[in-house]
Amino acid sequence: MDEKLSQVDPKLLELLVCPLTRGRLTFDRDSNELVSEKARLAYPIRDGIPIMLVSEARKIED
């Protein structure tokens, strides 16, 4: 995977919140997703752009 696509600018990460809960997101480098633990959702990052739509998020199963 291209190095540029697998990283999120830390400043951007500070600004982004989960659109459902308004909670904090963490970057999962292995899956290239932004994770909302509170909502149990993982938002994909495509071509370096976080897709912050609940309809595009993956549900996190236990």
matplotlib code that plots the C-alpha trace (Angstrom):
import matplotlib.pyplot as plt

x = [0.0, 1.2, 2.7, 0.9, -2.5, -1.9, -1.4, -3.8, -2.5, -2.6, -4.1, -6.9, -7.5, -7.8, -10.6, -12.6, -15.3, -17.7, -20.8, -23.1, -21.8, -19.6, -17.0, -13.3, -11.9, -8.7, -6.7, -6.3, -3.2, -3.7, -7.2, -6.7, -9.9, -11.0, -12.6, -15.4, -15.3, -18.5, -20.5, -18.8, -18.2, -15.1, -15.0, -12.9, -10.2, -10.1, -7.3, -6.2, -9.7, -11.7, -15.3, -17.3, -20.7, -22.5, -23.9, -20.3, -19.0, -18.2, -19.9, -17.4, -18.5, -17.4]
y = [0.0, 3.5, 5.1, 8.4, 6.6, 4.8, 7.8, 10.5, 13.9, 14.1, 17.6, 16.3, 13.5, 16.1, 17.9, 14.9, 13.4, 10.6, 12.0, 9.8, 10.4, 13.4, 11.3, 10.9, 8.8, 6.7, 5.8, 2.0, 1.8, -1.9, -1.5, 2.1, 3.2, 5.8, 4.0, 5.3, 3.0, 4.7, 4.1, 0.7, 1.9, 2.1, 4.8, 3.9, 6.0, 6.0, 7.6, 9.4, 10.9, 9.8, 8.8, 10.2, 8.8, 6.4, 4.6, 3.8, 2.8, -0.8, -2.1, -3.4, -6.8, -8.2]
z = [0.0, -0.8, 2.3, 1.6, 1.6, 4.8, 6.9, 8.3, 9.2, 13.0, 12.8, 10.7, 13.1, 15.9, 14.0, 12.8, 15.0, 14.6, 12.7, 14.8, 18.3, 17.9, 19.7, 19.2, 16.4, 16.4, 13.3, 12.7, 10.5, 9.7, 8.3, 7.1, 9.0, 11.5, 14.4, 16.7, 19.7, 21.1, 17.9, 17.2, 13.6, 11.4, 8.7, 5.6, 4.1, 0.3, -1.6, 1.5, 2.1, 5.2, 4.2, 7.1, 6.2, 8.6, 5.5, 4.4, 7.8, 8.8, 12.0, 14.5, 15.8, 19.2]

ax = plt.figure().add_subplot(projection="3d")
ax.plot(x, y, z, "-o")
ax.set_aspect("equal")
plt.show()
